[in-house]
Amino acid sequence: MGDQTGDGGIERGEGRGVAPLPLERYREVLGDKAPKSDAELRKLREEVYRLARAVVQTVIEERKQ
């Protein structure tokens, strides 16, 4: 079926069952620095989750050593 939301699966919380934070929460945290459009905010959220997954994967690999 593929990703039809254009968000890389982030909206559906794919990957280990982690639900994404709502866009409103990102706006609260970022305050005046938050992007104005939902599309830009979704891109930012996707990047945050991508970075978080990379960190978790690195920690897992380091613990195996």
C-alpha positions as CSV (number, residue, x, y, z in Angstrom):
1,M,0.0,0.0,0.0
2,G,2.8,2.4,0.8
3,D,2.9,5.7,2.5
4,Q,0.0,7.9,1.4
5,T,0.3,10.6,3.9
6,G,3.6,11.9,2.5
7,D,5.2,11.8,6.0
8,G,7.2,8.7,5.8
9,G,4.9,6.8,8.1
10,I,5.3,9.3,11.0
11,E,1.6,10.2,11.2
12,R,0.8,6.5,11.7
13,G,3.6,6.1,14.3
14,E,5.3,3.3,12.3
15,G,8.3,1.7,13.8
16,R,8.1,0.0,17.2
17,G,4.6,1.3,17.9
18,V,5.7,4.8,18.9
19,A,3.0,7.4,18.5
20,P,4.2,10.8,17.2
21,L,3.6,13.9,19.3
22,P,0.8,16.1,17.9
23,L,1.8,19.1,15.9
24,E,0.2,21.3,18.5
25,R,2.8,20.0,21.1
26,Y,5.6,20.9,18.7
27,R,4.2,24.4,18.4
28,E,4.1,24.7,22.2
29,V,7.7,23.6,22.6
30,L,9.1,25.7,19.7
31,G,7.0,28.8,20.5
32,D,7.8,31.7,18.1
33,K,10.4,29.5,16.3
34,A,7.8,27.0,15.1
35,P,7.2,26.9,11.4
36,K,3.9,28.5,10.4
37,S,2.6,25.8,8.1
38,D,1.6,22.3,9.1
39,A,3.6,20.9,6.2
40,E,6.8,22.5,7.4
41,L,6.1,21.4,11.0
42,R,5.5,17.8,9.8
43,K,8.9,17.9,7.9
44,L,10.6,19.0,11.2
45,R,8.8,16.3,13.2
46,E,9.9,13.7,10.6
47,E,13.5,14.8,11.0
48,V,13.3,14.7,14.8
49,Y,12.0,11.2,14.7
50,R,14.7,10.2,12.1
51,L,17.4,11.6,14.4
52,A,15.9,9.9,17.4
53,R,15.8,6.5,15.6
54,A,19.5,7.0,14.7
55,V,20.4,7.7,18.3
56,V,18.5,4.7,19.6
57,Q,20.1,2.4,16.9
58,T,23.6,3.7,17.9
59,V,22.9,3.0,21.6
60,I,21.7,-0.5,20.8
61,E,24.8,-1.2,18.7
62,E,27.1,0.2,21.4
63,R,25.5,-1.9,24.1
64,K,26.0,-5.1,22.1
65,Q,29.8,-4.5,22.1
